[in-house]
Amino acid sequence: MNRDERDFLTGFGLAATLTRRIMGQRPSYTSAEKYVEDVADLHADAADFLRRGVAVGCLSALGRK
């Protein structure tokens, strides 16, 4: 596995942890789904694979492509 693949998978794992935490302790100012979607949007155009993994992981948790 090369570094980019490892970074992507690490980001995906971070997204899983974030999503699990947000769904368990919903933010008061927005819905948990909107929060996770905003995180995905923030990282979607990133140049590094760690942040891309976070974006894909968040969208995956929401059942989106």
N, CA, C and O atoms as a GROMACS GRO file, in nm:
protein
  260
    1MET      N    1   0.085  -0.117   0.000
    1MET     CA    2   0.000   0.000   0.000
    1MET      C    3   0.090   0.123   0.000
    1MET      O    4   0.183   0.133   0.080
    2ASN      N    5   0.062   0.217  -0.090
    2ASN     CA    6   0.145   0.337  -0.094
    2ASN      C    7   0.092   0.442   0.004
    2ASN      O    8  -0.012   0.424   0.066
    3ARG      N    9   0.166   0.549   0.015
    3ARG     CA   10   0.133   0.652   0.115
    3ARG      C   11  -0.003   0.717   0.089
    3ARG      O   12  -0.079   0.740   0.183
    4ASP      N   13  -0.034   0.747  -0.038
    4ASP     CA   14  -0.163   0.808  -0.069
    4ASP      C   15  -0.279   0.719  -0.029
    4ASP      O   16  -0.378   0.767   0.026
    5GLU      N   17  -0.267   0.590  -0.056
    5GLU     CA   18  -0.372   0.496  -0.017
    5GLU      C   19  -0.387   0.489   0.135
    5GLU      O   20  -0.499   0.485   0.186
    6ARG      N   21  -0.276   0.487   0.205
    6ARG     CA   22  -0.279   0.482   0.351
    6ARG      C   23  -0.341   0.609   0.407
    6ARG      O   24  -0.421   0.603   0.501
    7ASP      N   25  -0.305   0.725   0.351
    7ASP     CA   26  -0.362   0.852   0.397
    7ASP      C   27  -0.513   0.856   0.373
    7ASP      O   28  -0.589   0.901   0.459
    8PHE      N   29  -0.555   0.809   0.256
    8PHE     CA   30  -0.698   0.807   0.224
    8PHE      C   31  -0.774   0.720   0.324
    8PHE      O   32  -0.878   0.761   0.376
    9LEU      N   33  -0.722   0.602   0.351
    9LEU     CA   34  -0.789   0.513   0.447
    9LEU      C   35  -0.789   0.569   0.588
    9LEU      O   36  -0.884   0.549   0.663
   10THR      N   37  -0.683   0.639   0.624
   10THR     CA   38  -0.679   0.705   0.755
   10THR      C   39  -0.787   0.812   0.762
   10THR      O   40  -0.857   0.823   0.863
   11GLY      N   41  -0.800   0.891   0.657
   11GLY     CA   42  -0.906   0.993   0.653
   11GLY      C   43  -1.044   0.932   0.659
   11GLY      O   44  -1.133   0.985   0.727
   12PHE      N   45  -1.064   0.821   0.589
   12PHE     CA   46  -1.191   0.751   0.592
   12PHE      C   47  -1.222   0.705   0.734
   12PHE      O   48  -1.336   0.715   0.780
   13GLY      N   49  -1.121   0.654   0.803
   13GLY     CA   50  -1.139   0.612   0.943
   13GLY      C   51  -1.172   0.729   1.034
   13GLY      O   52  -1.255   0.716   1.125
   14LEU      N   53  -1.109   0.842   1.012
   14LEU     CA   54  -1.139   0.962   1.090
   14LEU      C   55  -1.284   1.005   1.069
   14LEU      O   56  -1.352   1.046   1.163
   15ALA      N   57  -1.330   0.995   0.945
   15ALA     CA   58  -1.469   1.031   0.915
   15ALA      C   59  -1.565   0.937   0.987
   15ALA      O   60  -1.668   0.981   1.038
   16ALA      N   61  -1.532   0.809   0.993
   16ALA     CA   62  -1.617   0.713   1.064
   16ALA      C   63  -1.626   0.748   1.212
   16ALA      O   64  -1.734   0.744   1.271
   17THR      N   65  -1.513   0.782   1.271
   17THR     CA   66  -1.510   0.822   1.412
   17THR      C   67  -1.591   0.949   1.434
   17THR      O   68  -1.671   0.958   1.528
   18LEU      N   69  -1.571   1.048   1.348
   18LEU     CA   70  -1.645   1.174   1.358
   18LEU      C   71  -1.794   1.151   1.345
   18LEU      O   72  -1.873   1.202   1.425
   19THR      N   73  -1.833   1.074   1.245
   19THR     CA   74  -1.975   1.050   1.221
   19THR      C   75  -2.039   0.979   1.339
   19THR      O   76  -2.149   1.015   1.382
   20ARG      N   77  -1.972   0.879   1.391
   20ARG     CA   78  -2.025   0.806   1.506
   20ARG      C   79  -2.044   0.901   1.626
   20ARG      O   80  -2.145   0.894   1.695
   21ARG      N   81  -1.948   0.988   1.648
   21ARG     CA   82  -1.957   1.082   1.760
   21ARG      C   83  -2.069   1.184   1.738
   21ARG      O   84  -2.145   1.213   1.830
   22ILE      N   85  -2.079   1.237   1.617
   22ILE     CA   86  -2.181   1.339   1.588
   22ILE      C   87  -2.321   1.279   1.595
   22ILE      O   88  -2.413   1.343   1.646
   23MET      N   89  -2.338   1.158   1.546
   23MET     CA   90  -2.470   1.095   1.551
   23MET      C   91  -2.510   1.063   1.695
   23MET      O   92  -2.628   1.062   1.728
   24GLY      N   93  -2.412   1.038   1.781
   24GLY     CA   94  -2.440   1.009   1.921
   24GLY      C   95  -2.465   1.132   2.004
   24GLY      O   96  -2.545   1.129   2.098
   25GLN      N   97  -2.398   1.242   1.971
   25GLN     CA   98  -2.412   1.368   2.044
   25GLN      C   99  -2.443   1.477   1.944
   25GLN      O  100  -2.355   1.554   1.904
   26ARG      N  101  -2.566   1.483   1.904
   26ARG     CA  102  -2.606   1.574   1.797
   26ARG      C  103  -2.580   1.720   1.834
   26ARG      O  104  -2.606   1.763   1.946
   27PRO      N  105  -2.526   1.797   1.737
   27PRO     CA  106  -2.502   1.940   1.762
   27PRO      C  107  -2.635   2.014   1.776
   27PRO      O  108  -2.734   1.978   1.712
   28SER      N  109  -2.636   2.116   1.859
   28SER     CA  110  -2.761   2.187   1.886
   28SER      C  111  -2.797   2.289   1.778
   28SER      O  112  -2.914   2.325   1.766
   29TYR      N  113  -2.701   2.336   1.702
   29TYR     CA  114  -2.728   2.443   1.606
   29TYR      C  115  -2.767   2.394   1.467
   29TYR      O  116  -2.810   2.474   1.384
   30THR      N  117  -2.753   2.266   1.441
   30THR     CA  118  -2.788   2.210   1.310
   30THR      C  119  -2.815   2.062   1.326
   30THR      O  120  -2.796   2.006   1.434
   31SER      N  121  -2.859   1.999   1.221
   31SER     CA  122  -2.878   1.854   1.229
   31SER      C  123  -2.743   1.784   1.214
   31SER      O  124  -2.648   1.840   1.158
   32ALA      N  125  -2.736   1.664   1.266
   32ALA     CA  126  -2.612   1.588   1.255
   32ALA      C  127  -2.578   1.560   1.110
   32ALA      O  128  -2.461   1.565   1.071
   33GLU      N  129  -2.679   1.530   1.031
   33GLU     CA  130  -2.657   1.502   0.889
   33GLU      C  131  -2.601   1.625   0.817
   33GLU      O  132  -2.510   1.612   0.735
   34LYS      N  133  -2.654   1.742   0.847
   34LYS     CA  134  -2.606   1.866   0.784
   34LYS      C  135  -2.462   1.894   0.826
   34LYS      O  136  -2.380   1.937   0.745
   35TYR      N  137  -2.430   1.869   0.950
   35TYR     CA  138  -2.294   1.890   1.000
   35TYR      C  139  -2.195   1.800   0.925
   35TYR      O  140  -2.090   1.847   0.880
   36VAL      N  141  -2.229   1.672   0.912
   36VAL     CA  142  -2.142   1.577   0.844
   36VAL      C  143  -2.129   1.616   0.696
   36VAL      O  144  -2.021   1.605   0.638
   37GLU      N  145  -2.238   1.660   0.636
   37GLU     CA  146  -2.234   1.706   0.497
   37GLU      C  147  -2.144   1.827   0.481
   37GLU      O  148  -2.069   1.837   0.384
   38ASP      N  149  -2.150   1.920   0.575
   38ASP     CA  150  -2.064   2.038   0.572
   38ASP      C  151  -1.916   2.000   0.584
   38ASP      O  152  -1.831   2.058   0.517
   39VAL      N  153  -1.886   1.903   0.669
   39VAL     CA  154  -1.748   1.854   0.682
   39VAL      C  155  -1.701   1.795   0.548
   39VAL      O  156  -1.589   1.821   0.505
   40ALA      N  157  -1.787   1.718   0.485
   40ALA     CA  158  -1.752   1.659   0.355
   40ALA      C  159  -1.728   1.767   0.251
   40ALA      O  160  -1.632   1.759   0.175
   41ASP      N  161  -1.814   1.868   0.248
   41ASP     CA  162  -1.796   1.979   0.153
   41ASP      C  163  -1.666   2.054   0.178
   41ASP      O  164  -1.599   2.095   0.083
   42LEU      N  165  -1.632   2.070   0.302
   42LEU     CA  166  -1.509   2.141   0.338
   42LEU      C  167  -1.385   2.070   0.285
   42LEU      O  168  -1.289   2.134   0.242
   43HIS      N  169  -1.387   1.939   0.288
   43HIS     CA  170  -1.268   1.861   0.251
   43HIS      C  171  -1.273   1.802   0.109
   43HIS      O  172  -1.175   1.741   0.066
   44ALA      N  173  -1.382   1.820   0.039
   44ALA     CA  174  -1.401   1.754  -0.091
   44ALA      C  175  -1.297   1.792  -0.196
   44ALA      O  176  -1.255   1.707  -0.274
   45ASP      N  177  -1.257   1.916  -0.200
   45ASP     CA  178  -1.164   1.962  -0.303
   45ASP      C  179  -1.020   1.967  -0.257
   45ASP      O  180  -0.936   2.032  -0.320
   46ALA      N  181  -0.990   1.900  -0.149
   46ALA     CA  182  -0.854   1.904  -0.093
   46ALA      C  183  -0.756   1.833  -0.186
   46ALA      O  184  -0.791   1.741  -0.259
   47ALA      N  185  -0.633   1.878  -0.180
   47ALA     CA  186  -0.527   1.817  -0.261
   47ALA      C  187  -0.471   1.691  -0.196
   47ALA      O  188  -0.422   1.602  -0.265
   48ASP      N  189  -0.478   1.682  -0.065
   48ASP     CA  190  -0.419   1.566   0.002
   48ASP      C  191  -0.522   1.456   0.023
   48ASP      O  192  -0.642   1.483   0.039
   49PHE      N  193  -0.475   1.334   0.023
   49PHE     CA  194  -0.563   1.218   0.029
   49PHE      C  195  -0.624   1.196   0.166
   49PHE      O  196  -0.730   1.134   0.176
   50LEU      N  197  -0.564   1.245   0.271
   50LEU     CA  198  -0.622   1.232   0.405
   50LEU      C  199  -0.755   1.306   0.409
   50LEU      O  200  -0.856   1.252   0.454
   51ARG      N  201  -0.755   1.430   0.363
   51ARG     CA  202  -0.878   1.510   0.364
   51ARG      C  203  -0.980   1.456   0.265
   51ARG      O  204  -1.100   1.462   0.292
   52ARG      N  205  -0.935   1.403   0.152
   52ARG     CA  206  -1.029   1.342   0.058
   52ARG      C  207  -1.095   1.219   0.121
   52ARG      O  208  -1.214   1.193   0.100
   53GLY      N  209  -1.018   1.144   0.198
   53GLY     CA  210  -1.074   1.028   0.268
   53GLY      C  211  -1.180   1.070   0.368
   53GLY      O  212  -1.281   1.001   0.383
   54VAL      N  213  -1.157   1.182   0.436
   54VAL     CA  214  -1.257   1.234   0.530
   54VAL      C  215  -1.386   1.268   0.454
   54VAL      O  216  -1.495   1.233   0.499
   55ALA      N  217  -1.372   1.335   0.341
   55ALA     CA  218  -1.490   1.374   0.262
   55ALA      C  219  -1.568   1.252   0.216
   55ALA      O  220  -1.690   1.246   0.231
   56VAL      N  221  -1.499   1.155   0.159
   56VAL     CA  222  -1.566   1.035   0.109
   56VAL      C  223  -1.628   0.956   0.224
   56VAL      O  224  -1.739   0.903   0.210
   57GLY      N  225  -1.558   0.947   0.335
   57GLY     CA  226  -1.612   0.876   0.451
   57GLY      C  227  -1.739   0.941   0.504
   57GLY      O  228  -1.833   0.871   0.540
   58CYS      N  229  -1.741   1.073   0.508
   58CYS     CA  230  -1.861   1.143   0.555
   58CYS      C  231  -1.978   1.120   0.461
   58CYS      O  232  -2.090   1.093   0.505
   59LEU      N  233  -1.953   1.132   0.331
   59LEU     CA  234  -2.060   1.110   0.234
   59LEU      C  235  -2.108   0.965   0.238
   59LEU      O  236  -2.226   0.938   0.222
   60SER      N  237  -2.017   0.875   0.258
   60SER     CA  238  -2.052   0.733   0.267
   60SER      C  239  -2.142   0.708   0.388
   60SER      O  240  -2.236   0.630   0.381
   61ALA      N  241  -2.111   0.774   0.497
   61ALA     CA  242  -2.193   0.757   0.618
   61ALA      C  243  -2.335   0.808   0.596
   61ALA      O  244  -2.430   0.759   0.657
   62LEU      N  245  -2.348   0.905   0.508
   62LEU     CA  246  -2.481   0.958   0.476
   62LEU      C  247  -2.549   0.880   0.365
   62LEU      O  248  -2.664   0.906   0.332
   63GLY      N  249  -2.478   0.783   0.307
   63GLY     CA  250  -2.535   0.703   0.199
   63GLY      C  251  -2.532   0.773   0.066
   63GLY      O  252  -2.616   0.746  -0.020
   64ARG      N  253  -2.436   0.864   0.048
   64ARG     CA  254  -2.426   0.940  -0.078
   64ARG      C  255  -2.298   0.907  -0.150
   64ARG      O  256  -2.205   0.851  -0.092
   65LYS      N  257  -2.294   0.943  -0.279
   65LYS     CA  258  -2.174   0.922  -0.361
   65LYS      C  259  -2.109   1.055  -0.390
   65LYS      O  260  -2.006   1.059  -0.458
   0.00000   0.00000   0.00000
